[in-house]
Amino acid sequence: MAVSGARTLSEGALRGFARAIFEASGVPRDEAEIVTEVLVRANLSGHDSHGVIRIPQYCGSIRAGVYVPGAALDVVHSTPTTRIYDAHWGLGQVAMTRALDESMRLARDVRLFSFGIRQCNHIGRLGHYAEVAAANGFVSIVTVNSTGMGAAVAPYGGREGRLGTNPFCMAFPTGRDPILVDMTSSIVAEGKIRVKRNRGEKLPDGWILDRQGNPSNDPADFYGPPRGAILPFGGEVAHKGFALSILVELLSGTLTGAGNVGEREGQIGNGVFCLLMDVEAFRPLGDFESAATRLAEYVRSCPPAEGFQRVIMPGEPEAETRRRRSASGIEIDATTWSQLADEAARYGCETP
């Protein structure tokens, strides 16, 4: 049953609503289309933390001059196999989409190509871009760190934030839905805590520490002020999540020159790293897809353990949720819906 005050919209209705708000806030139509596509696709895939819940945040940042609609995407360094872009604090989804499109074209000639983006705002769900790359015959690695004041995650053995959630993503083409690994190096993405807060739900054990460094189940203890901290993933072996976070930090912030967490004051941004590998440089794409599919089918054939119905491959939950929500609609919780309605009213947009 839907939460009281929540709304369920079709994909088309939600796209139209989101696009109208962005355009009314001063985002050029082509950029509004890109951001809307990435956000609504996240909702369709079951990642509401990276969907339209972000619209009030983005619109507020536009009004504050932190997000710059229409900003240029400039190449500041290039070699035959690499590029570094400056997004000039434009909309992150726009910068990433355009950099990825251009880099996939360049990668056709050199077979392996990597790029980074500096001065980039939040790019949203990494899996979206990896899925696009897989659909074009690429294996991709995508990582982002949090530049500026984005220290939300405690290092292993620490009790205060020193790192971002630092997600890591890879996708492999199969000819159908890709095998997709899209995960944070923290126990959870910040947006998942935001969703719990908006729904009035408590957090599971092991997600956050409060400002004194004590375990907490209250989302408010993370957001503060003063803010608490998210834990690295892994529980008793959280040193593994911490190590992965450092890897992501070095790729996204240090290697690209986008900057590392804590190096500067001010707005939180994403340093972006992406490596594209053309499957055809290694073997025929059809052969790779067939082999990847056989691997998935073999792994799925494992008898389920007690309490499980079946073995699920990485990426399957997103694909199955997309099919279900495309048919039945996307539910928006009451708090998020109220925030979206407020943004629509601010700009005189019609609310579905």
Residue pairs with C-beta under 8 A, 6 or more apart in sequence:
2 8
2 331
3 199
3 331
3 333
3 334
4 334
5 334
5 337
5 338
6 331
6 332
6 333
6 334
6 337
7 331
7 332
7 337
7 352
8 328
8 329
8 330
8 331
8 332
9 17
9 329
9 330
9 332
9 352
10 329
10 330
11 40
11 44
11 325
11 326
11 329
11 330
13 352
14 40
14 43
14 52
14 330
14 332
14 352
15 36
15 37
15 40
16 352
17 340
17 344
17 349
17 351
17 352
18 35
18 36
18 39
18 40
18 52
18 55
19 29
19 32
19 33
19 36
20 344
20 349
20 350
21 55
21 59
21 340
21 343
21 344
21 347
21 349
22 31
22 32
22 35
22 36
22 55
22 58
22 59
23 29
23 32
24 347
24 348
24 349
25 59
25 62
25 63
25 69
25 343
25 347
26 62
26 69
27 35
27 62
27 69
27 70
27 91
28 69
28 70
31 69
31 70
31 90
31 91
31 94
34 91
34 93
34 94
34 97
35 58
35 91
35 93
35 94
37 93
38 93
38 97
38 123
38 124
38 125
38 128
39 50
39 51
39 52
39 54
39 55
39 93
39 124
40 51
40 52
40 330
41 125
41 128
42 48
42 49
42 50
42 51
42 124
42 125
42 128
43 51
43 52
43 325
43 330
44 321
44 322
44 325
44 326
44 330
45 125
45 127
45 318
45 319
45 321
45 322
46 317
46 318
46 321
46 322
46 325
47 125
47 127
47 191
47 318
48 191
48 195
48 333
48 336
49 189
49 190
49 191
49 192
49 194
49 195
50 124
50 125
50 189
50 191
51 330
52 332
52 336
52 340
53 191
53 194
53 195
53 198
53 336
53 339
54 122
54 124
54 191
55 339
55 340
55 343
56 339
56 340
56 342
56 343
58 67
58 91
58 122
59 343
59 346
61 67
61 121
61 267
62 69
66 89
66 121
66 267
67 89
67 90
67 91
67 121
68 88
68 89
68 90
69 90
69 91
70 90
71 87
71 88
71 89
71 90
71 91
71 95
72 88
72 90
73 85
73 86
73 87
73 88
73 90
73 94
73 95
73 98
73 99
74 85
74 86
74 88
75 83
75 84
75 85
76 84
76 85
76 86
76 118
77 83
77 84
78 84
80 110
81 110
81 112
81 113
81 114
82 113
82 114
82 115
82 116
83 99
83 102
83 103
83 106
83 113
83 115
83 116
84 115
84 116
84 117
84 118
84 256
84 257
85 95
85 99
85 115
85 116
85 117
85 118
85 120
86 117
86 118
86 119
87 95
87 117
87 118
87 119
87 120
87 121
88 119
89 119
89 120
89 121
89 267
89 269
90 120
90 121
91 121
92 120
92 121
92 122
92 123
92 124
92 269
92 270
93 123
93 124
95 117
95 120
95 121
95 123
95 272
96 117
96 120
96 123
96 124
96 129
96 272
97 129
99 115
99 117
99 272
99 274
100 129
100 132
100 133
100 274
103 113
103 114
103 115
103 274
103 276
104 133
104 136
104 138
104 276
106 113
107 113
107 138
107 276
107 278
108 278
111 277
111 278
111 280
111 281
112 275
112 276
112 277
112 278
112 281
113 275
113 276
114 273
114 274
114 275
114 276
115 272
115 273
115 274
116 252
116 255
116 256
116 257
116 258
116 271
116 272
116 273
116 274
117 123
117 256
117 258
117 270
117 271
117 272
118 256
118 257
118 258
118 259
118 271
119 258
119 269
120 258
120 269
120 270
120 271
120 272
121 267
121 269
121 270
122 268
122 269
122 270
123 129
123 144
123 270
123 272
125 182
126 142
126 143
126 144
126 167
126 168
126 169
126 182
127 169
127 171
127 180
127 182
127 315
127 318
129 140
129 142
129 169
129 274
130 140
130 142
130 169
130 170
130 171
130 178
130 180
130 182
131 171
131 178
131 180
133 139
133 140
133 171
133 276
134 140
134 171
134 172
134 173
134 178
134 180
135 173
135 178
137 173
137 278
137 279
137 280
137 285
138 173
138 276
138 277
138 278
138 279
139 170
139 171
139 172
139 173
139 276
139 277
139 279
140 169
140 170
140 171
140 274
140 275
140 276
140 277
141 168
141 169
141 170
141 273
141 274
141 275
142 168
142 169
142 170
142 272
142 273
142 274
143 166
143 167
143 168
143 169
143 247
143 248
143 251
143 252
143 272
143 273
143 274
144 164
144 166
144 167
144 248
144 252
144 270
144 271
144 272
144 273
145 163
145 164
145 166
145 248
145 249
145 252
145 253
145 258
145 260
145 261
145 270
145 271
146 152
146 163
146 164
146 165
146 166
146 261
146 268
146 269
146 270
147 253
147 258
147 259
147 260
147 261
147 263
147 264
147 268
147 269
147 270
147 271
148 259
148 261
148 264
148 265
148 266
148 267
148 268
148 269
149 262
149 265
149 266
149 267
149 268
150 164
150 261
150 268
150 269
151 160
151 161
151 162
151 163
151 164
151 261
151 262
152 161
152 163
152 164
152 165
152 186
152 190
152 222
152 227
152 229
152 230
153 161
153 162
153 163
153 164
153 165
153 166
153 185
153 186
153 229
153 230
153 231
153 232
153 245
154 160
154 161
154 162
154 163
154 209
154 229
154 230
154 231
154 232
155 162
155 163
155 232
155 242
155 245
156 232
156 238
156 239
156 241
156 242
158 229
159 209
159 213
159 229
160 213
160 229
161 227
161 229
161 230
162 261
162 262
163 185
163 186
163 232
163 242
163 245
163 246
163 249
163 261
164 245
164 249
164 261
165 184
165 185
165 186
165 188
165 189
165 190
165 230
166 184
166 185
166 186
166 244
166 245
166 248
166 249
166 252
167 182
167 183
167 184
167 185
167 189
167 248
168 181
168 183
168 184
168 185
168 244
168 247
168 248
169 180
169 181
169 182
169 183
170 180
170 181
171 178
171 179
171 180
171 181
171 182
171 315
172 178
172 179
172 180
172 292
173 279
173 285
173 288
173 289
173 292
174 289
174 292
174 293
174 296
175 286
175 289
175 290
175 293
176 293
177 315
177 316
177 319
178 315
179 292
179 296
179 313
179 314
179 315
180 314
180 315
180 318
181 314
181 315
182 314
182 315
182 318
183 233
184 233
185 232
185 233
185 241
185 242
185 244
185 245
185 248
186 230
186 231
186 232
186 233
186 241
186 245
187 206
187 207
187 230
187 231
187 232
187 233
187 234
187 235
187 238
187 241
188 207
188 230
188 233
190 230
193 203
193 207
193 208
193 219
193 222
193 223
193 230
194 219
195 333
196 202
196 203
196 219
197 219
197 220
197 223
197 335
198 333
198 334
198 335
198 336
199 333
199 335
200 335
201 219
202 217
202 218
202 219
203 216
203 217
203 218
203 219
204 217
205 215
205 217
206 215
206 231
206 235
207 217
207 230
207 231
208 215
208 216
208 219
208 221
208 222
208 228
208 229
208 230
208 231
209 215
209 216
209 221
209 228
209 229
209 231
210 216
210 218
210 221
210 222
210 228
211 221
211 224
211 226
211 227
211 228
213 229
216 222
216 228
221 228
222 228
222 229
222 230
231 238
232 238
232 239
232 241
232 242
232 245
233 240
233 241
234 240
234 241
234 242
249 260
249 261
251 273
252 258
252 270
252 271
252 272
252 273
253 259
253 260
253 261
253 263
253 271
254 260
255 273
256 271
256 272
256 273
258 269
258 270
258 271
258 272
259 271
260 271
279 285
279 288
282 288
296 313
299 311
299 313
300 310
300 311
300 312
300 313
301 311
302 311
304 310
304 311
332 340
340 351
341 351
343 349
344 350
344 351
345 351
